[in-house]
Amino acid sequence: MTIEDDGFQRFFIKVLEKDQSIRFAGIANHLGSLIATAYRQGLIPLMTNEETSQYSIQAVLRATTREDFESKIGKLEYSIGKYEKLIRATIPMLLFCGNEGKDKRFYLLLSFDLNSDAKYIIENKILPLIKSREHFI
C-alpha cells in the first residue's frame, strides 16, 4: 500500500463496503496520530473528532506495548474490544512510503455495530483486503 490521499479514499470505500456493520475506519501512524478517517454513510459518531484522535493515540499505544512480547507469543494480528455501545478493533499494517522508499507500520482502527461478528469480518474480509494491496495500486 502506498500513502496517497486518493489511495486512502479508495481503501476506505473498500473497507466500508466489506460489511454494513462497519461504522468507522481510520489509519493512524506509529505515534497514534490519525492520518485519514471515514465513517459509514449517515452515521452519527458517538465521539467528537478530538475524542477520536485521543482514542487513536491510546489504541496505538496499547498495540505497541504488546510488541514487547512478540518473541514469546508472535506478532499482533489484530485486537478487538467489546464495549456497551460498539466493538473496536486495531489492526497493524504496513504502508509503503514512496518518498522514503520503504514500508512503515501503521494501524487500521475500526469500529463495528454491537451485534456484528467483528472477528469473522476482520479475518475473512479485512485482512485479505489488506494483504491484497490492490487498493493502493
N, C-alpha and C positions, 0 to 999 in steps of 0.2 A: 504494500500500500504506500502511496505517496501522499504527503501532506499538501493538499490543494483545496481551496475553498469549494470549487465545483466537485472535487472528489469527495469531500465531506458530504456535500448535499446529496450526491448520488448514493453514497454509502448509507446515510440516514434514511433515505427513501427505501432502500432495500431492507434495512433493519426493520423499520416500522411496518413494511409490507409482510414481513415474515409471520406476524401473528397480531391479531386485533387486540390482544390483551397487553401489548407493549405500550406503556404510557409515555416514556421518556427515554431518550438516548443521548449520551454525552460522551465526549472524548476529553480526557484530562492528560496533562503531561506528567512526568515523573515527580513533580512537586505538588500535584493536585490541582493545578490551575486549569480551569475549563478552557478548551480551545474552540469547541463547537458544540452546539446542542440542538435538539429537535424534539418537539412534542407531538403526540398523536393529534390529528386534526380535531378541533372542537374541544380539546381537553382544557379544563381549568386546573392549573397546577396547585398542589397543596402548599407549596413553599414559594417564597419570593426568589428573585434571581440571586440576591445576596445570600439567602439561606441555602440555595442550591450550590453556590460556589463554596460555602463553608462545608457542606456535606461532601463535596468533591475532595476537598483537602483531607478531610477525616477518612474518607473511604480509601484514598490512595495511601495515606499513612498506615492504615491497618494492613493493607495489602503488602506494602514494602516491609513492614515488621515481620511478616510471615516468611520473608526471604531468608531470615536468619536460620531457618530450619530446613532449607532446601536440600542440604546434603543428607539429611536424615529421612525426609518424607517426600522429596521431589518438588518440582515447581508447581506453583499455584496455577491451576487451570481456570478456576473461577470461584467466587464465593457468593453465597446467597444469604440474605437476611429477610425474615418474615416479620412484618410489623402489623399493627392493628388495622392500618388503612391501605397498605400496599406491600409489595415484595420488591426488594432491591438486589441488584447483582453487580459485581465488579469483575471484569474480565481483562487480565493483562494481554496486551497485543503489541506487536512490533509494527512500526510505520517507517517507511523509507523516507529519509530526509535528503532530498535531492541536492540541496545546497551544501550539505556536509558529506554526501555520498555514502551514507551508512544508515542502518536500521537503528531506531531508538525505541525504548519502551514507553508505551502509552497505556492508558486504561480506558476501556469501554465501560461506561456506567449506564445501567439500565434500570428502569422501574416497570413493574407489571401490576395489573389488577390483582386484587387479593385472591380471586378464585382461579387464577391461571396456574398451569403446571410449568413454572419457570425452569425447573431442571430439564424437562423434556425440550422446551423451546430452545434453551441455550445449547444443549448437546446436539440436537438434531436440526436446528435451523440457524442459530447464530454462529457457533463455532465453525461449521462448514463454510459459511459466508466469509468469515474472517480468513480462514485458511485458503480460500479460493483466490483471494486478492484481485479478483476480476473487476471489482467496482472502482478501482483507482487507476485502471489502465486507460 
